[in-house]
Amino acid sequence: MRNVIPFPQREPAAPQPERLELFDDIDASTGKPIFGLFVRMADGSWVDGEFYDSAAERDAAIPSWRADWSIDVVEIFWKRKPA
């Protein structure tokens, strides 16, 4: 009879950051535009993000977000034009 030594279970690899998604919309309660930036992980989840008062302010923050999360891809996730 052989002794079987069970190997410890490996933890699944943590999802990696995949892209920055930009979010432009209108705040329903105030009617003002809002500009967001979110980190999308490879598993589809969002892990971090922030809203800005202007697209210029958000766009100026993109390089630091890319560097902090080591992300190369930036894409528009949602864009709604004012009515």
N, C-alpha and C positions, 0 to 999 in steps of 0.2 A: 504494500500500500504506500502511495506517495503522499508526502505532505504538500498540501497546496497552500501557497502563501498568497493571499489576496493583495493585489496592488491597490494603492489608494486611488480613489476616484479623482480624476483630473477636473479641476474647475473649468467650466467653459470659458473660452476667451472672451474678454470684455469687448463689447461693441466699440468700434473705432469711429472717430469723427469722420464724416464723409463729405459734408459740404455746409456752407453758410447759405441760409435761405433768407431772402429779403421779402418783406411783407409791407405792402402799402395799402391802406384802407381808410375808411372814414369812421370815426368814433360815433356810434349811433346816438349816444346821449348828448354829445356836444355839437356834432356836425363838423368837427375839425378833423383834418387829415392826421393820421398816425403812421409812423414809419418804424417798422420793426426789423430786427436782425436775429436769427435763431441758428443754433448749431444742431444740425440733423446728423444723427448717428447712422451707422451702416445697418442697424436693425430697424430703422424707421422711426425711432423715438427722437424727441427733442430733449436736450439736456440743459440748455442755457439760452438766454436771449435777453434782449433789451428793446424798449421802445424809445424812439427819439422824436423831438418836436419838428424836425425838418429832414428832408432827404439828404441835404448837404451834410448835416451833422452826423447822420447815420453812415453816409458814404465815407466820411472822414475817419470813422471808427473801424471800418472794414479791415485795413491793414493790421491793426493791432489784434483784432479778433482772429484773423488768419494766422498770425504769428503765434498767438497764445495756444491755439488749438491745432496748429500744423495742418491747415486745410488749404487746398489749392483751388477748389471749385466754389464759385459764388454764383447763385442763380436766383431768379425771381420765383418766389413760391406763390405769391398772391398779389395781384394789383387790381385795385378797383378805382376807376376814375370817378371824380365828383360828378353828381348828376347835373 
